[in-house]
Amino acid sequence: MAKRISYYDVAWDRRRAQGVVRLTFDDRSQTELRALSGEELGLICSLLRLEKPIAYDETEGTFSTDTSLLGD
């Protein structure tokens, strides 16, 4: 089930050329997306910055701006 993202943190390791995004959801649970390429990290950061609201489904590994998927 998709959960609405409240906020996020981003890190980039230049030596390994890998990124990490930590998502915090409305219920204060968290998940980390690790070993992201620069391209993937850039895309995810753009989505998080520009789209509101946005949700993430941990099971499917998908982001969505469709609030009907949140089950509110």
N, C-alpha and C positions, 0 to 999 in steps of 0.2 A: 504494500500500500504506500502511495506517495505521501510524503510529509512536507509541510510548508517549512521553508528555510527562513530562520530568523536572522542569522548572521553567519559570517564565514571568516576564516583566516587562510592566508596563502603563504607558501614558502617555496623558494627556488634554490636548488643546490647547483651552482655553476660547474663545479668539478664533475659531478655525475650527470649533469644536464637532465635533471629530473625535478619535477614539481610535486607539491603536496597541497591539497585543499582540505581543510577541516570544516565541515558543515555542522552548524548547530540548529536544531529544529525548534519549533514552537514549544514542544514538550520538554525542551532542554536536553534531549538526548543528542548524541553526536556520532558522526562517522567521518572517516578519513579516506580520501581518494589519493592513493600513493603511486609513485613511479610514473607520473604523467609526463608526456613529452611537452616540449615548449609550445607546440601547436595546440595540443589538447588543453593545456593550462590556459593559454590565451583565450581560447573559445569559451571555456567554462567561466573564466573571470569576466569576460564580456557579457555572458548571459546573466551572471549574478549581479553585475553592476547596472545593467540596462533594463532588465525585466523585473517587474514586481506585480503580483506575487510570483514566486517561483517555488516549485516543489521538486523533491528528489525521491525516487523509488529505489531503495537499496537492493531489493530483490532483482529488479529488472536492470538496474544501473542506468536509469533514464531521468532526465530533467524534463519538466513540463511547466508551461505558463497557463495551462488549462485548469482553472480552479474547480471545474466540475469533477476532476479526478481526485480531489482531496477528500471527498466524502463529507463535506461540511453541511 
